[in-house]
Structures are given as C-alpha cells and as structure tokens.
Amino acid sequence: MFQLADHIIELGPAAGEHGGRVVYQGDLAGLADADTATARALRRPVEINPNPLPWSEGFEITDAHCHNLKHVNVTIPKGILTAITGVAGSGKSTLATYELAARRPEAITIDQKPIGTSIRSTPATYTGAMDEIRKLFARANGVGAGWFSFNSKGACLVCKGKGKVTYDMAFAEPVEVPCEECGGHRYNPTALGYTYKGRNIETVMALTIEQALNFFDDERVRRPLRTMVDVGLGYLTLGQPTSTLSGGEVQRVKLSSELHKRGNVYILDEPSTGLHNNDLAELLALLRQLVDGSNTVVIVEHRLEMIAKADWVIDMGPAGGSEGGHVLFAGTPAELTACPDSRTGAYLAAAAQARA
C-alpha cells in the first residue's frame, strides 16, 4: 500500500538495536533506485513455486457450512504447505480456523495475539531460559533463585518489581512515574549486589538474545535462546516486555517453541499481516522448516509472495459474505494462475509477469 503514498520515509536498516535510522526519504520513483530493504523488495520478483511438494493423504472436510460456507467438501493435504486464499469475507478463515480446527482438535493455531499483556512477561520467561538463568545466579552466589526475580525476593519493595508507581488522580487518568526507590531498576539493592561472570541480573536482562547466547555457556540457557535467533529475533533483549512486541514478533516467538516438533498440524490466520518483505522471507523459511519436520502447515493468506511459495492452494469465493463460501480452485500455485474464475489467480499471474 505504500506505493500509493506521496512521500515515503523508510526506517532501518534492520530491526531492534540495528534500526532506528532514516535510510530513505522521498517519492516512490526515488525509492525504486535506492539501496534499502524496501527498495530491494520492490525489485524482487514474485516467484511461483516451481517444485511444489507432492501429497497423497489429506484431511477430508465434508459438508462444511459454518458462517457463509456453502456445504463445502474439500481435502486439505497432509505434510505440505497449503495456502487458503480469496477476497475478504470469502470464507478462508472459517474453513481453516473453524472447520479444520474443529475437526482436528490437536491442531495448533499460531496467531499474532499478544502472549502477555504484563511488563513481567519477557522473551526470557516465555522461552523458559529465565528459570535456568536464575539457577546459575543462585549457584554462583549461594543464595535462593528467588533473589533474581522481580516477582519474588529480588523485587523492589516499593514498586513490587514493576519499576513504576501508579498514582490515582481524582479527576484525571492515573499517572505512572518511575519508582523513586529503585529508579526504575525493578530489583532491590541486595539482588543487584549479586553477580554472575561480572554482571548483575539487571545488566544480564539488558543483553540482546544474540549477546546472551555468547555470554552464557550453559546449554540449558543457550538452547531456548538459539531458537529465538533461528526465528530472527536475536535483537530483542532478554528483559523486553512481551507486551511491547509487534504482531509479527509475537508470532515468531510462538513459532520458536514449535520448530523442533514433528507430526503436528499448524494453522496460521493471515501470518503476513504487518510484515515487511524481508520478514516474509524469514516467515516462509520457518514454515518450510516446520514442513521439513513432517508437519502440516495451513496458512490463510492475502499476500501474493506467500501464496506463490505454497505447495497447494485452496481459493475461496467468488466474492465476500453471502456471495462467497465456495471452493473455486484447489491445486498448485502455477495452476492457479490459469484459473479463469479466481481473482487471486489473476492477480498472482499479473504479479509474476510484471516482476518478470
């Protein structure tokens, strides 16, 4: 959609501590010749999967009539990457997240919904690395692991480990200010006095995941951190509240805990929402990694770049609402481009031809 803008400002060059700078400012014509991540993505072709994986078994869905589905009968292949496509309101999500999920209760749905709304939830706690980090500090200092948690003994006694104090105002919204006792550090002085390899718990939590992977030798800490690097989130800090993560980051955090599992069914409803093209490439690589692990992956998608790389496509339509709910097409992405009834196929064919 940024192609419709009169003026474009691109930030980068990468994410987290590697970003935060203006790398381009100008119009679309100037961006086309720039050397930025977005400019390179504009020049990158939409390539249709030339070798979609074959399949022989699938999940049979019969007489699906939830919401606007018109008594649909369709087979969703096992062991490959399937994209369910169509215009907004065509029945894509209903087919995947209602019908398939209801008939396969073991299916795992991975979305962009927050994994924690509290500042106490962090990448370290979500992945389980934090428990091991506390144990390392405890053994190194001969004290209990609770001293290295801002939810337990290590917490500032005034703000209870929040780092902030909230004051209720009689005629206005509550006001949040940094805790005067700990200065926003969240830990009490005793906890901050203990160290491991020359760092206290606060400075360790300020490390990025990439830095922490180099700092720790213990494989019980490194293993969950390595999965976060594998999904492209090495720039996050251990102590960053998960409530501050973007939808795409949340999704990748969730995927990180699934990468080494086998034989599962994964459903992702519009996983590309809000993602840059570079992020799309990383997401596709992760989905391929899941498929390579003998998993079944089903995505509900609008982005042509994602649809083109699928092994199988189920296109819903022809329109939205009461005019949708039919299966227009089921086949490979290349075959979709020749389907005369599919709007998705027409746009995919045009995009592949335009970039070529």
C-alpha positions in Angstrom: 0.0 0.0 0.0 2.9 2.4 0.5 3.1 2.7 -3.3 0.1 5.0 -3.0 1.9 7.4 -0.8 3.1 10.9 -2.0 6.1 10.8 0.4 7.9 7.8 1.8 10.1 7.6 4.9 11.9 4.3 5.5 13.5 3.4 8.8 16.2 0.8 9.3 18.4 -0.6 8.1 17.4 -3.6 10.3 15.4 -4.2 13.5 15.9 -3.5 17.1 19.3 -2.0 18.0 20.2 -2.4 14.4 17.5 0.0 13.3 16.1 3.4 14.3 17.6 5.5 11.5 16.1 7.1 8.4 17.5 5.3 5.5 15.4 6.8 2.8 13.1 9.9 2.4 11.5 10.8 -0.9 9.0 9.6 -3.5 8.3 6.2 -4.9 10.4 6.7 -8.1 13.4 7.5 -5.9 12.9 4.6 -3.7 12.9 2.2 -6.7 16.6 3.0 -7.2 17.6 3.1 -3.6 19.7 0.6 -1.7 17.3 -0.2 1.2 15.5 -3.3 2.3 12.2 -1.9 0.9 13.7 -0.9 -2.4 15.3 -4.3 -2.8 12.0 -5.9 -2.0 10.3 -3.9 -4.7 12.8 -5.2 -7.3 12.5 -8.8 -6.1 10.3 -10.9 -8.4 7.2 -12.8 -7.2 8.4 -16.3 -8.0 5.9 -19.1 -8.2 7.0 -22.3 -6.5 8.5 -24.4 -9.4 8.6 -27.6 -7.4 5.6 -27.9 -5.0 5.8 -30.9 -2.7 3.6 -33.8 -3.7 1.0 -35.3 -1.3 -1.1 -38.4 -1.2 -3.1 -38.1 2.1 -5.2 -35.3 3.4 -7.8 -34.1 5.9 -11.2 -34.6 4.4 -13.7 -31.8 5.2 -17.2 -32.6 4.2 -20.4 -30.5 4.3 -18.7 -27.5 5.9 -21.5 -24.9 6.4 -20.3 -22.7 9.3 -20.9 -19.0 8.7 -21.0 -18.4 4.9 -19.6 -21.7 3.7 -21.9 -23.4 1.2 -21.7 -27.0 2.3 -18.1 -27.2 1.2 -16.3 -30.5 0.5 -12.5 -30.2 0.3 -9.3 -32.1 1.1 -6.5 -30.3 2.9 -3.2 -32.1 2.2 -1.0 -33.5 4.9 2.7 -32.8 5.2 2.9 -29.8 2.9 2.3 -26.0 3.0 -1.2 -25.1 2.0 -2.5 -21.6 1.4 -6.2 -20.8 1.7 -6.9 -17.7 -0.3 -9.7 -15.5 -1.6 -11.1 -12.0 -1.2 -12.0 -10.6 2.3 -15.1 -12.4 3.7 -14.8 -15.3 1.2 -14.7 -17.9 4.0 -11.0 -18.5 4.2 -10.7 -18.2 8.0 -13.9 -20.1 8.6 -12.6 -23.0 6.6 -9.2 -23.1 8.4 -9.8 -21.8 12.0 -13.3 -23.1 12.5 -13.9 -26.2 10.3 -10.4 -27.6 10.2 -9.6 -26.8 13.8 -12.9 -28.2 15.0 -12.3 -31.5 13.1 -8.7 -31.7 14.1 -8.7 -30.6 17.8 -5.0 -31.4 18.0 -4.2 -28.6 15.5 -2.1 -25.7 16.8 -3.2 -22.2 15.8 -0.4 -19.7 15.8 -1.6 -16.1 15.6 -0.3 -12.6 16.3 -2.3 -12.1 19.5 -0.2 -10.9 22.5 1.4 -13.6 24.5 1.5 -11.4 27.6 0.0 -8.0 28.5 2.1 -7.6 31.6 5.5 -6.0 31.8 6.5 -9.0 33.8 6.4 -11.3 30.7 9.6 -11.3 28.7 11.2 -13.4 26.0 13.4 -15.0 28.7 10.4 -16.0 30.8 8.3 -17.2 27.8 11.1 -19.5 26.4 11.9 -20.9 29.8 15.5 -19.5 29.7 14.8 -17.3 32.7 14.5 -20.2 35.1 17.9 -21.5 34.1 19.5 -18.0 34.4 18.1 -17.7 37.9 19.6 -21.0 38.9 23.0 -20.0 37.5 23.0 -16.8 39.6 21.8 -18.7 42.6 24.6 -21.3 42.4 27.2 -18.6 41.8 26.2 -16.6 44.9 25.0 -19.4 47.2 21.5 -17.9 47.6 18.0 -18.8 46.6 16.9 -18.3 43.0 14.0 -16.0 44.1 16.6 -13.2 44.6 16.9 -12.9 40.8 13.2 -12.5 40.1 11.4 -9.1 40.3 8.3 -11.2 41.1 9.9 -12.6 44.3 12.6 -11.7 46.8 14.6 -9.7 44.2 11.8 -7.2 43.7 11.9 -3.6 44.8 9.9 -3.3 48.0 8.1 -0.1 46.9 7.1 -0.8 43.3 7.0 -4.6 43.7 9.2 -5.2 40.7 7.2 -3.1 38.2 9.8 -0.2 38.1 6.9 2.2 38.1 4.5 3.6 40.6 0.9 4.5 39.6 -0.9 7.4 41.3 -4.7 7.6 41.0 -5.9 11.1 40.2 -9.3 12.3 41.4 -10.3 14.0 38.2 -8.0 12.5 35.6 -6.4 9.3 34.3 -3.9 7.5 36.6 -0.4 8.8 36.3 2.6 6.4 36.1 6.1 7.6 37.2 9.4 5.8 37.6 9.8 4.3 41.1 11.8 6.7 43.3 13.1 3.8 45.4 14.7 1.7 42.7 14.9 4.3 40.0 13.0 2.0 37.6 15.5 -0.8 38.0 12.8 -3.1 39.4 15.2 -5.0 41.6 16.2 -4.2 45.2 19.9 -3.4 46.2 20.5 -6.8 47.6 19.6 -8.6 44.4 21.6 -6.2 42.3 24.6 -6.8 44.5 24.9 -10.4 43.3 26.8 -11.1 40.1 27.4 -13.9 37.6 30.5 -13.6 35.4 30.8 -9.9 36.4 27.2 -8.9 35.6 24.3 -8.5 37.9 20.8 -9.7 37.0 19.7 -6.3 35.6 22.6 -6.0 33.2 22.1 -9.6 32.0 18.4 -8.8 31.3 19.6 -5.9 29.2 21.6 -8.1 26.9 20.1 -8.9 23.5 19.4 -12.5 22.8 22.4 -12.7 20.4 24.6 -11.2 23.2 23.2 -13.6 25.8 23.9 -16.6 23.5 27.6 -15.6 23.6 27.6 -14.7 27.3 26.2 -18.0 28.6 28.0 -21.3 28.4 25.2 -23.4 29.9 23.4 -25.3 27.2 20.1 -25.2 29.2 20.1 -21.5 28.7 21.6 -21.4 25.2 19.1 -23.9 23.7 15.9 -21.8 24.0 17.9 -18.6 23.1 19.2 -20.3 20.0 15.6 -21.0 18.8 14.9 -17.2 19.2 17.9 -16.4 17.0 16.7 -19.0 14.5 13.4 -17.1 14.0 15.2 -13.8 13.5 14.6 -12.3 17.0 18.2 -12.1 18.2 17.9 -8.3 18.5 15.3 -8.5 21.3 16.6 -8.1 24.9 16.1 -10.8 27.4 14.1 -8.4 29.6 11.9 -6.7 27.0 8.2 -6.9 28.0 6.4 -9.1 25.5 3.6 -6.5 25.6 5.8 -4.2 23.5 6.4 -6.8 20.7 4.8 -6.3 17.3 2.3 -8.9 16.0 5.0 -10.4 13.7 7.5 -10.6 16.5 4.9 -12.3 18.8 4.1 -14.8 16.0 7.8 -15.7 15.6 8.2 -16.1 19.4 5.4 -18.6 19.3 6.9 -20.4 16.3 10.3 -20.6 18.0 8.8 -23.1 20.5 7.5 -25.3 17.7 10.5 -25.6 15.3 11.7 -29.0 16.7 8.3 -30.7 16.9 7.2 -33.3 14.4 3.8 -34.6 13.1 1.7 -31.6 14.1 -0.9 -29.6 12.3 -0.3 -25.8 12.3 -2.9 -23.2 11.3 -1.8 -19.6 10.8 -4.5 -17.0 10.0 -3.0 -14.2 7.9 0.5 -14.6 9.3 1.9 -11.9 7.0 -0.2 -9.1 8.4 2.0 -6.1 9.1 5.2 -7.8 7.9 7.9 -6.3 5.7 9.0 -8.4 2.7 12.2 -9.3 4.5 10.1 -10.6 7.3 8.1 -12.6 4.8 11.2 -14.4 3.6 12.0 -15.3 7.3 8.5 -16.4 7.9 8.5 -18.6 4.8 11.8 -20.2 5.9 10.2 -21.0 9.3 7.1 -22.5 7.7 9.3 -24.6 5.4 11.3 -25.8 8.4 8.1 -26.9 10.0 7.1 -28.8 6.8 10.5 -30.4 6.6 9.9 -31.7 10.1 6.9 -33.8 8.9 4.4 -31.2 10.0 1.3 -30.0 8.1 1.1 -26.2 7.7 -2.0 -24.3 6.6 -2.0 -20.5 6.1 -4.8 -18.2 5.4 -3.3 -15.6 3.1 -3.7 -12.4 1.0 0.0 -11.7 0.2 0.9 -12.9 -3.3 4.5 -13.5 -2.2 3.3 -16.1 0.3 0.7 -17.7 -1.9 3.2 -18.1 -4.7 5.5 -20.2 -2.5 2.9 -22.6 -1.2 2.7 -26.2 -2.3 -1.1 -26.3 -2.7 -3.7 -23.5 -2.8 -7.4 -23.6 -2.0 -9.1 -20.5 -3.3 -12.4 -19.4 -1.8 -15.0 -17.1 -3.3 -16.1 -15.8 -5.7 -16.8 -12.7 -3.5 -17.3 -11.9 0.2 -20.1 -12.5 2.6 -23.2 -14.3 1.2 -21.6 -14.3 -2.2 -18.6 -16.3 -1.0 -18.2 -19.7 0.7 -17.5 -21.7 -2.4 -14.2 -23.5 -3.3 -13.2 -22.0 -6.7 -9.9 -23.8 -7.1 -7.7 -26.4 -5.5 -4.2 -27.1 -6.9 -0.7 -25.8 -7.2 0.1 -22.0 -7.4 1.2 -22.4 -11.1 -2.2 -24.0 -11.9 -4.0 -21.2 -10.0 -2.7 -18.6 -12.4 -4.7 -20.3 -15.2 -8.0 -20.5 -13.3 -10.4 -18.1 -15.1 -12.8 -17.9 -12.1 -10.2 -16.9 -9.5 -9.4 -13.3 -8.7 -6.4 -14.5 -6.7 -5.2 -16.4 -9.7 -5.5 -13.3 -12.0 -3.5 -11.1 -9.6 -0.9 -13.8 -9.0 -0.4 -14.2 -12.7 -0.1 -10.5 -13.2 2.4 -10.1 -10.4 4.6 -12.9 -11.6 4.5 -11.5 -15.2 5.1 -7.9 -14.1 8.2 -8.7 -11.9 9.5 -11.0 -14.7 
